[in-house]
C-alpha cells in the first residue's frame, strides 16, 4: 500500500517507510531507519502512556496528553496495545489496573472500556490481569484473562461477556480448553484460528474460537513464554520473559528453527515480552522491557539494527522509555490489519456491512 492510498483511506499515520530516512538524535547509535516500513506504536508501561514513533525516532503521537482524559478517568500501566483493523483506534490493556480500553487516535479519547479500574475479579465487567486484547473484524474483543485462567469474548460497547473460553478459576494449569495455564496472549493465525500462550508449563496451543484445540507444544528451551505469534505458515515466534531473555522461532512439534539470546553485552535481552515479524524484510520488532528499549533484530546477522530507548535509563523525554511492554507496527503492517481478512469470529457473529472477505466465520 502506497502512502497516497493509505492517506486517502484516512489512516492516521501515513508515514513513509524508513528507507532513505536519516536516523534522528533519539535513536541509539548505529540504528538504521530502513529496518522499519513505517511508524511503531509503543505501550510505554512505566510512563503510563502510548507513543507512536517514526523510523527516524521522532514521536508523532502520544496518549494521553493534557485534556485527553475525562474528569476522574485514569490511564495506567498500558501493558500491550494494538491498532484495530480499521487503523483508526487502538486497543490497550492496562493489566495491573484490570481494564481494556479502546482509544480513538484522531479524537484522543477513550471510547469504551471493559473492566473496573483497580478491581480484580471474574464477575461481569471485571478482569484479572488482562493481557493482549484483540479486536475481531466484527468488533468483538478477545481478551487473555491471565489470572482467571481463561479467554473472554466481549461485544463492542458491552460490559457483560458474550462467552468465556475455559472455566474461570484461580487454579491456572494446562488443560485446554477447560482451563489455561495463565494465558497471556491469543494471537490470530492466517488459517482463522488463534495461537494461545500459556505461561505455566511453557505451552503454546492452536485453538478455534469454539474451543477446539488442534495442537499444543512447548517452545524449546523457554522458561516463561510470552505473546507467541505467527511468522508464516507453520512457523511461530515467542519470547522468553527472563534474563537473559530469548527470541525463539519454532514449529508446532516444538522443533527449534532459530534463536536469539546473547548472554551478555548490549545485545542481551532483559525480560522481553513481545516480538513480532516485520513483513517487509523478515526482521523482528521487539520490546525489551527491563532494558527500557524497543529494538529491531536482523535474524540473518543476529544484530540489533534499530533501537529506541536507552538501556537501563528511564525517562519521558524523546528517546527514552520506561519498561515498554508492547509494540505494533502502524497500518498497513499492523498485526490486526495484516490478519483482518482471515481472522476467525464465532459462527453467526459477522457484522453486517463488512466488505467481502473481511470476516471469516469458523465453527
TORKOL-4160 file (C-alpha; in steps of 0.2 Angstrom, whole numbers, padded with zeros to 4 digits, m for minus):
363
<pt num="1" X="0000" Y="0000" Z="0000"/>
<pt num="2" X="0007" Y="0017" Z="m0005"/>
<pt num="3" X="0007" Y="0032" Z="0006"/>
<pt num="4" X="m0006" Y="0041" Z="m0005"/>
<pt num="5" X="m0018" Y="0026" Z="m0004"/>
<pt num="6" X="m0015" Y="0025" Z="0014"/>
<pt num="7" X="m0018" Y="0043" Z="0017"/>
<pt num="8" X="m0034" Y="0043" Z="0006"/>
<pt num="9" X="m0041" Y="0029" Z="0017"/>
<pt num="10" X="m0039" Y="0041" Z="0032"/>
<pt num="11" X="m0026" Y="0031" Z="0041"/>
<pt num="12" X="m0019" Y="0042" Z="0055"/>
<pt num="13" X="m0001" Y="0038" Z="0052"/>
<pt num="14" X="0003" Y="0038" Z="0033"/>
<pt num="15" X="0022" Y="0040" Z="0036"/>
<pt num="16" X="0034" Y="0033" Z="0023"/>
<pt num="17" X="0045" Y="0019" Z="0026"/>
<pt num="18" X="0062" Y="0022" Z="0034"/>
<pt num="19" X="0071" Y="0019" Z="0018"/>
<pt num="20" X="0080" Y="0035" Z="0014"/>
<pt num="21" X="0077" Y="0042" Z="0031"/>
<pt num="22" X="0092" Y="0048" Z="0041"/>
<pt num="23" X="0092" Y="0042" Z="0059"/>
<pt num="24" X="0087" Y="0056" Z="0071"/>
<pt num="25" X="0096" Y="0060" Z="0088"/>
<pt num="26" X="0083" Y="0050" Z="0098"/>
<pt num="27" X="0089" Y="0033" Z="0091"/>
<pt num="28" X="0104" Y="0023" Z="0098"/>
<pt num="29" X="0120" Y="0025" Z="0088"/>
<pt num="30" X="0120" Y="0013" Z="0073"/>
<pt num="31" X="0101" Y="0012" Z="0071"/>
<pt num="32" X="0095" Y="0011" Z="0053"/>
<pt num="33" X="0078" Y="0018" Z="0049"/>
<pt num="34" X="0077" Y="0007" Z="0034"/>
<pt num="35" X="0073" Y="m0008" Z="0045"/>
<pt num="36" X="0056" Y="m0001" Z="0048"/>
<pt num="37" X="0042" Y="0000" Z="0035"/>
<pt num="38" X="0033" Y="0014" Z="0045"/>
<pt num="39" X="0029" Y="0020" Z="0062"/>
<pt num="40" X="0029" Y="0010" Z="0078"/>
<pt num="41" X="0016" Y="0010" Z="0092"/>
<pt num="42" X="0024" Y="0008" Z="0109"/>
<pt num="43" X="0015" Y="0004" Z="0125"/>
<pt num="44" X="0026" Y="0013" Z="0137"/>
<pt num="45" X="0020" Y="0005" Z="0153"/>
<pt num="46" X="0031" Y="0013" Z="0166"/>
<pt num="47" X="0027" Y="0030" Z="0159"/>
<pt num="48" X="0008" Y="0027" Z="0158"/>
<pt num="49" X="0007" Y="0032" Z="0140"/>
<pt num="50" X="0006" Y="0026" Z="0122"/>
<pt num="51" X="0018" Y="0034" Z="0109"/>
<pt num="52" X="0020" Y="0032" Z="0091"/>
<pt num="53" X="0037" Y="0034" Z="0085"/>
<pt num="54" X="0043" Y="0036" Z="0066"/>
<pt num="55" X="0058" Y="0026" Z="0059"/>
<pt num="56" X="0069" Y="0041" Z="0062"/>
<pt num="57" X="0065" Y="0041" Z="0081"/>
<pt num="58" X="0053" Y="0056" Z="0082"/>
<pt num="59" X="0037" Y="0054" Z="0092"/>
<pt num="60" X="0022" Y="0058" Z="0081"/>
<pt num="61" X="0008" Y="0054" Z="0093"/>
<pt num="62" X="0005" Y="0052" Z="0111"/>
<pt num="63" X="m0009" Y="0047" Z="0123"/>
<pt num="64" X="m0014" Y="0054" Z="0135"/>
<pt num="65" X="m0010" Y="0072" Z="0133"/>
<pt num="66" X="m0017" Y="0086" Z="0144"/>
<pt num="67" X="m0036" Y="0086" Z="0142"/>
<pt num="68" X="m0037" Y="0068" Z="0134"/>
<pt num="69" X="m0044" Y="0060" Z="0149"/>
<pt num="70" X="m0062" Y="0064" Z="0156"/>
<pt num="71" X="m0063" Y="0070" Z="0174"/>
<pt num="72" X="m0059" Y="0056" Z="0186"/>
<pt num="73" X="m0053" Y="0045" Z="0172"/>
<pt num="74" X="m0036" Y="0036" Z="0173"/>
<pt num="75" X="m0024" Y="0028" Z="0160"/>
<pt num="76" X="m0012" Y="0017" Z="0170"/>
<pt num="77" X="0002" Y="0005" Z="0165"/>
<pt num="78" X="m0003" Y="0000" Z="0147"/>
<pt num="79" X="0004" Y="m0017" Z="0145"/>
<pt num="80" X="0000" Y="m0020" Z="0127"/>
<pt num="81" X="m0008" Y="m0010" Z="0113"/>
<pt num="82" X="m0013" Y="m0014" Z="0095"/>
<pt num="83" X="m0021" Y="m0004" Z="0081"/>
<pt num="84" X="m0038" Y="m0011" Z="0077"/>
<pt num="85" X="m0041" Y="m0017" Z="0059"/>
<pt num="86" X="m0048" Y="0000" Z="0054"/>
<pt num="87" X="m0032" Y="0008" Z="0059"/>
<pt num="88" X="m0041" Y="0022" Z="0067"/>
<pt num="89" X="m0042" Y="0016" Z="0085"/>
<pt num="90" X="m0030" Y="0007" Z="0097"/>
<pt num="91" X="m0035" Y="m0007" Z="0109"/>
<pt num="92" X="m0024" Y="m0006" Z="0125"/>
<pt num="93" X="m0023" Y="m0017" Z="0140"/>
<pt num="94" X="m0020" Y="m0009" Z="0157"/>
<pt num="95" X="m0015" Y="m0026" Z="0165"/>
<pt num="96" X="m0012" Y="m0021" Z="0183"/>
<pt num="97" X="m0027" Y="m0009" Z="0183"/>
<pt num="98" X="m0038" Y="m0023" Z="0177"/>
<pt num="99" X="m0046" Y="m0014" Z="0161"/>
<pt num="100" X="m0045" Y="m0015" Z="0142"/>
<pt num="101" X="m0048" Y="0002" Z="0134"/>
<pt num="102" X="m0052" Y="0007" Z="0116"/>
<pt num="103" X="m0044" Y="0023" Z="0111"/>
<pt num="104" X="m0048" Y="0034" Z="0096"/>
<pt num="105" X="m0032" Y="0040" Z="0088"/>
<pt num="106" X="m0040" Y="0056" Z="0080"/>
<pt num="107" X="m0051" Y="0061" Z="0094"/>
<pt num="108" X="m0038" Y="0057" Z="0108"/>
<pt num="109" X="m0051" Y="0049" Z="0120"/>
<pt num="110" X="m0056" Y="0033" Z="0127"/>
<pt num="111" X="m0072" Y="0027" Z="0118"/>
<pt num="112" X="m0075" Y="0011" Z="0128"/>
<pt num="113" X="m0069" Y="0001" Z="0142"/>
<pt num="114" X="m0071" Y="m0017" Z="0149"/>
<pt num="115" X="m0066" Y="m0020" Z="0167"/>
<pt num="116" X="m0067" Y="m0010" Z="0183"/>
<pt num="117" X="m0052" Y="0001" Z="0186"/>
<pt num="118" X="m0042" Y="m0006" Z="0201"/>
<pt num="119" X="m0054" Y="m0020" Z="0204"/>
<pt num="120" X="m0048" Y="m0038" Z="0200"/>
<pt num="121" X="m0062" Y="m0051" Z="0198"/>
<pt num="122" X="m0072" Y="m0063" Z="0187"/>
<pt num="123" X="m0089" Y="m0055" Z="0188"/>
<pt num="124" X="m0097" Y="m0046" Z="0173"/>
<pt num="125" X="m0086" Y="m0030" Z="0169"/>
<pt num="126" X="m0071" Y="m0037" Z="0179"/>
<pt num="127" X="m0054" Y="m0044" Z="0174"/>
<pt num="128" X="m0039" Y="m0051" Z="0182"/>
<pt num="129" X="m0023" Y="m0046" Z="0174"/>
<pt num="130" X="m0029" Y="m0045" Z="0156"/>
<pt num="131" X="m0016" Y="m0046" Z="0143"/>
<pt num="132" X="m0016" Y="m0044" Z="0124"/>
<pt num="133" X="m0034" Y="m0039" Z="0119"/>
<pt num="134" X="m0038" Y="m0042" Z="0100"/>
<pt num="135" X="m0052" Y="m0034" Z="0091"/>
<pt num="136" X="m0060" Y="m0046" Z="0079"/>
<pt num="137" X="m0067" Y="m0040" Z="0062"/>
<pt num="138" X="m0085" Y="m0040" Z="0068"/>
<pt num="139" X="m0079" Y="m0028" Z="0083"/>
<pt num="140" X="m0079" Y="m0042" Z="0097"/>
<pt num="141" X="m0064" Y="m0041" Z="0108"/>
<pt num="142" X="m0054" Y="m0057" Z="0113"/>
<pt num="143" X="m0045" Y="m0055" Z="0129"/>
<pt num="144" X="m0032" Y="m0066" Z="0138"/>
<pt num="145" X="m0038" Y="m0065" Z="0156"/>
<pt num="146" X="m0022" Y="m0072" Z="0164"/>
<pt num="147" X="m0027" Y="m0075" Z="0182"/>
<pt num="148" X="m0045" Y="m0081" Z="0178"/>
<pt num="149" X="m0036" Y="m0094" Z="0168"/>
<pt num="150" X="m0047" Y="m0091" Z="0153"/>
<pt num="151" X="m0051" Y="m0081" Z="0137"/>
<pt num="152" X="m0065" Y="m0069" Z="0136"/>
<pt num="153" X="m0075" Y="m0063" Z="0121"/>
<pt num="154" X="m0084" Y="m0046" Z="0123"/>
<pt num="155" X="m0096" Y="m0037" Z="0111"/>
<pt num="156" X="m0091" Y="m0019" Z="0107"/>
<pt num="157" X="m0098" Y="m0007" Z="0119"/>
<pt num="158" X="m0104" Y="m0021" Z="0131"/>
<pt num="159" X="m0099" Y="m0024" Z="0149"/>
<pt num="160" X="m0105" Y="m0042" Z="0150"/>
<pt num="161" X="m0095" Y="m0055" Z="0141"/>
<pt num="162" X="m0103" Y="m0065" Z="0126"/>
<pt num="163" X="m0093" Y="m0080" Z="0131"/>
<pt num="164" X="m0079" Y="m0086" Z="0141"/>
<pt num="165" X="m0067" Y="m0100" Z="0134"/>
<pt num="166" X="m0061" Y="m0110" Z="0149"/>
<pt num="167" X="m0068" Y="m0111" Z="0167"/>
<pt num="168" X="m0065" Y="m0095" Z="0176"/>
<pt num="169" X="m0054" Y="m0101" Z="0190"/>
<pt num="170" X="m0039" Y="m0096" Z="0200"/>
<pt num="171" X="m0030" Y="m0113" Z="0198"/>
<pt num="172" X="m0021" Y="m0110" Z="0181"/>
<pt num="173" X="m0014" Y="m0125" Z="0173"/>
<pt num="174" X="m0013" Y="m0133" Z="0156"/>
<pt num="175" X="m0030" Y="m0141" Z="0152"/>
<pt num="176" X="m0036" Y="m0133" Z="0137"/>
<pt num="177" X="m0050" Y="m0129" Z="0133"/>
<pt num="178" X="m0056" Y="m0132" Z="0151"/>
<pt num="179" X="m0044" Y="m0120" Z="0158"/>
<pt num="180" X="m0027" Y="m0112" Z="0153"/>
<pt num="181" X="m0011" Y="m0111" Z="0162"/>
<pt num="182" X="m0011" Y="m0092" Z="0164"/>
<pt num="183" X="m0014" Y="m0087" Z="0146"/>
<pt num="184" X="m0005" Y="m0071" Z="0142"/>
<pt num="185" X="m0010" Y="m0070" Z="0123"/>
<pt num="186" X="m0022" Y="m0076" Z="0110"/>
<pt num="187" X="m0015" Y="m0070" Z="0093"/>
<pt num="188" X="m0023" Y="m0073" Z="0076"/>
<pt num="189" X="m0017" Y="m0086" Z="0063"/>
<pt num="190" X="m0019" Y="m0085" Z="0044"/>
<pt num="191" X="m0029" Y="m0101" Z="0045"/>
<pt num="192" X="m0043" Y="m0092" Z="0055"/>
<pt num="193" X="m0038" Y="m0100" Z="0072"/>
<pt num="194" X="m0029" Y="m0092" Z="0087"/>
<pt num="195" X="m0012" Y="m0095" Z="0095"/>
<pt num="196" X="m0013" Y="m0096" Z="0114"/>
<pt num="197" X="0002" Y="m0094" Z="0125"/>
<pt num="198" X="0001" Y="m0102" Z="0142"/>
<pt num="199" X="0014" Y="m0096" Z="0155"/>
<pt num="200" X="0013" Y="m0110" Z="0166"/>
<pt num="201" X="0022" Y="m0126" Z="0159"/>
<pt num="202" X="0028" Y="m0117" Z="0144"/>
<pt num="203" X="0014" Y="m0121" Z="0132"/>
<pt num="204" X="0008" Y="m0114" Z="0115"/>
<pt num="205" X="m0009" Y="m0120" Z="0108"/>
<pt num="206" X="m0018" Y="m0118" Z="0091"/>
<pt num="207" X="m0037" Y="m0116" Z="0095"/>
<pt num="208" X="m0053" Y="m0112" Z="0087"/>
<pt num="209" X="m0065" Y="m0099" Z="0094"/>
<pt num="210" X="m0076" Y="m0114" Z="0098"/>
<pt num="211" X="m0063" Y="m0120" Z="0110"/>
<pt num="212" X="m0056" Y="m0135" Z="0099"/>
<pt num="213" X="m0038" Y="m0137" Z="0102"/>
<pt num="214" X="m0028" Y="m0143" Z="0086"/>
<pt num="215" X="m0011" Y="m0145" Z="0094"/>
<pt num="216" X="m0001" Y="m0140" Z="0109"/>
<pt num="217" X="0018" Y="m0139" Z="0111"/>
<pt num="218" X="0032" Y="m0132" Z="0121"/>
<pt num="219" X="0043" Y="m0118" Z="0114"/>
<pt num="220" X="0060" Y="m0126" Z="0115"/>
<pt num="221" X="0071" Y="m0120" Z="0129"/>
<pt num="222" X="0059" Y="m0107" Z="0135"/>
<pt num="223" X="0056" Y="m0103" Z="0154"/>
<pt num="224" X="0042" Y="m0090" Z="0153"/>
<pt num="225" X="0034" Y="m0089" Z="0135"/>
<pt num="226" X="0025" Y="m0073" Z="0131"/>
<pt num="227" X="0014" Y="m0067" Z="0116"/>
<pt num="228" X="0018" Y="m0081" Z="0104"/>
<pt num="229" X="0013" Y="m0076" Z="0086"/>
<pt num="230" X="0014" Y="m0082" Z="0068"/>
<pt num="231" X="0029" Y="m0079" Z="0057"/>
<pt num="232" X="0022" Y="m0088" Z="0042"/>
<pt num="233" X="0013" Y="m0105" Z="0039"/>
<pt num="234" X="0020" Y="m0117" Z="0052"/>
<pt num="235" X="0032" Y="m0105" Z="0059"/>
<pt num="236" X="0029" Y="m0097" Z="0076"/>
<pt num="237" X="0039" Y="m0084" Z="0086"/>
<pt num="238" X="0039" Y="m0082" Z="0105"/>
<pt num="239" X="0050" Y="m0073" Z="0118"/>
<pt num="240" X="0056" Y="m0079" Z="0135"/>
<pt num="241" X="0052" Y="m0066" Z="0148"/>
<pt num="242" X="0068" Y="m0069" Z="0158"/>
<pt num="243" X="0085" Y="m0063" Z="0160"/>
<pt num="244" X="0094" Y="m0066" Z="0149"/>
<pt num="245" X="0079" Y="m0066" Z="0138"/>
<pt num="246" X="0077" Y="m0075" Z="0121"/>
<pt num="247" X="0068" Y="m0074" Z="0105"/>
<pt num="248" X="0063" Y="m0091" Z="0099"/>
<pt num="249" X="0056" Y="m0097" Z="0082"/>
<pt num="250" X="0049" Y="m0115" Z="0082"/>
<pt num="251" X="0036" Y="m0126" Z="0073"/>
<pt num="252" X="0021" Y="m0135" Z="0080"/>
<pt num="253" X="0031" Y="m0150" Z="0085"/>
<pt num="254" X="0042" Y="m0139" Z="0096"/>
<pt num="255" X="0057" Y="m0140" Z="0085"/>
<pt num="256" X="0069" Y="m0125" Z="0086"/>
<pt num="257" X="0070" Y="m0116" Z="0070"/>
<pt num="258" X="0080" Y="m0100" Z="0076"/>
<pt num="259" X="0085" Y="m0092" Z="0092"/>
<pt num="260" X="0092" Y="m0075" Z="0098"/>
<pt num="261" X="0098" Y="m0074" Z="0116"/>
<pt num="262" X="0115" Y="m0067" Z="0119"/>
<pt num="263" X="0120" Y="m0070" Z="0137"/>
<pt num="264" X="0130" Y="m0054" Z="0140"/>
<pt num="265" X="0134" Y="m0037" Z="0131"/>
<pt num="266" X="0122" Y="m0024" Z="0124"/>
<pt num="267" X="0113" Y="m0037" Z="0114"/>
<pt num="268" X="0107" Y="m0046" Z="0129"/>
<pt num="269" X="0088" Y="m0045" Z="0132"/>
<pt num="270" X="0081" Y="m0042" Z="0149"/>
<pt num="271" X="0063" Y="m0048" Z="0151"/>
<pt num="272" X="0057" Y="m0045" Z="0133"/>
<pt num="273" X="0038" Y="m0048" Z="0132"/>
<pt num="274" X="0033" Y="m0047" Z="0114"/>
<pt num="275" X="0042" Y="m0049" Z="0097"/>
<pt num="276" X="0033" Y="m0049" Z="0080"/>
<pt num="277" X="0040" Y="m0051" Z="0062"/>
<pt num="278" X="0041" Y="m0036" Z="0051"/>
<pt num="279" X="0033" Y="m0042" Z="0035"/>
<pt num="280" X="0043" Y="m0032" Z="0023"/>
<pt num="281" X="0060" Y="m0038" Z="0027"/>
<pt num="282" X="0059" Y="m0053" Z="0039"/>
<pt num="283" X="0067" Y="m0043" Z="0053"/>
<pt num="284" X="0059" Y="m0044" Z="0071"/>
<pt num="285" X="0052" Y="m0030" Z="0081"/>
<pt num="286" X="0053" Y="m0032" Z="0100"/>
<pt num="287" X="0050" Y="m0023" Z="0116"/>
<pt num="288" X="0065" Y="m0027" Z="0128"/>
<pt num="289" X="0055" Y="m0022" Z="0144"/>
<pt num="290" X="0068" Y="m0020" Z="0158"/>
<pt num="291" X="0081" Y="m0014" Z="0146"/>
<pt num="292" X="0069" Y="0001" Z="0143"/>
<pt num="293" X="0070" Y="0000" Z="0124"/>
<pt num="294" X="0062" Y="m0006" Z="0108"/>
<pt num="295" X="0073" Y="m0014" Z="0095"/>
<pt num="296" X="0073" Y="m0022" Z="0078"/>
<pt num="297" X="0084" Y="m0038" Z="0076"/>
<pt num="298" X="0090" Y="m0044" Z="0060"/>
<pt num="299" X="0089" Y="m0063" Z="0061"/>
<pt num="300" X="0101" Y="m0066" Z="0047"/>
<pt num="301" X="0115" Y="m0057" Z="0056"/>
<pt num="302" X="0109" Y="m0058" Z="0074"/>
<pt num="303" X="0112" Y="m0040" Z="0076"/>
<pt num="304" X="0101" Y="m0026" Z="0083"/>
<pt num="305" X="0099" Y="m0014" Z="0068"/>
<pt num="306" X="0087" Y="m0001" Z="0076"/>
<pt num="307" X="0084" Y="0005" Z="0094"/>
<pt num="308" X="0073" Y="0017" Z="0103"/>
<pt num="309" X="0077" Y="0019" Z="0121"/>
<pt num="310" X="0092" Y="0019" Z="0132"/>
<pt num="311" X="0097" Y="0003" Z="0141"/>
<pt num="312" X="0093" Y="0004" Z="0159"/>
<pt num="313" X="0089" Y="0023" Z="0159"/>
<pt num="314" X="0071" Y="0028" Z="0161"/>
<pt num="315" X="0063" Y="0044" Z="0156"/>
<pt num="316" X="0049" Y="0053" Z="0147"/>
<pt num="317" X="0060" Y="0064" Z="0135"/>
<pt num="318" X="0061" Y="0060" Z="0117"/>
<pt num="319" X="0072" Y="0045" Z="0115"/>
<pt num="320" X="0068" Y="0037" Z="0132"/>
<pt num="321" X="0056" Y="0024" Z="0138"/>
<pt num="322" X="0051" Y="0016" Z="0155"/>
<pt num="323" X="0049" Y="m0003" Z="0154"/>
<pt num="324" X="0039" Y="m0003" Z="0137"/>
<pt num="325" X="0028" Y="m0019" Z="0137"/>
<pt num="326" X="0020" Y="m0019" Z="0119"/>
<pt num="327" X="0023" Y="m0014" Z="0101"/>
<pt num="328" X="0014" Y="m0014" Z="0085"/>
<pt num="329" X="0018" Y="m0008" Z="0068"/>
<pt num="330" X="0007" Y="0006" Z="0061"/>
<pt num="331" X="m0005" Y="0001" Z="0047"/>
<pt num="332" X="m0005" Y="m0007" Z="0034"/>
<pt num="333" X="0008" Y="m0018" Z="0043"/>
<pt num="334" X="0000" Y="m0019" Z="0060"/>
<pt num="335" X="m0005" Y="m0036" Z="0067"/>
<pt num="336" X="m0024" Y="m0034" Z="0065"/>
<pt num="337" X="m0023" Y="m0026" Z="0048"/>
<pt num="338" X="m0012" Y="m0039" Z="0041"/>
<pt num="339" X="m0024" Y="m0053" Z="0048"/>
<pt num="340" X="m0041" Y="m0045" Z="0046"/>
<pt num="341" X="m0046" Y="m0055" Z="0030"/>
<pt num="342" X="m0043" Y="m0071" Z="0039"/>
<pt num="343" X="m0047" Y="m0068" Z="0057"/>
<pt num="344" X="m0060" Y="m0080" Z="0063"/>
<pt num="345" X="m0075" Y="m0075" Z="0073"/>
<pt num="346" X="m0088" Y="m0086" Z="0081"/>
<pt num="347" X="m0102" Y="m0093" Z="0070"/>
<pt num="348" X="m0115" Y="m0080" Z="0066"/>
<pt num="349" X="m0105" Y="m0066" Z="0073"/>
<pt num="350" X="m0100" Y="m0057" Z="0057"/>
<pt num="351" X="m0106" Y="m0039" Z="0057"/>
<pt num="352" X="m0117" Y="m0033" Z="0043"/>
<pt num="353" X="m0109" Y="m0021" Z="0031"/>
<pt num="354" X="m0092" Y="m0028" Z="0031"/>
<pt num="355" X="m0083" Y="m0029" Z="0014"/>
<pt num="356" X="m0082" Y="m0046" Z="0006"/>
<pt num="357" X="m0068" Y="m0057" Z="0014"/>
<pt num="358" X="m0067" Y="m0045" Z="0029"/>
<pt num="359" X="m0074" Y="m0058" Z="0041"/>
<pt num="360" X="m0071" Y="m0076" Z="0042"/>
<pt num="361" X="m0083" Y="m0087" Z="0052"/>
<pt num="362" X="m0076" Y="m0103" Z="0059"/>
<pt num="363" X="m0085" Y="m0116" Z="0069"/>
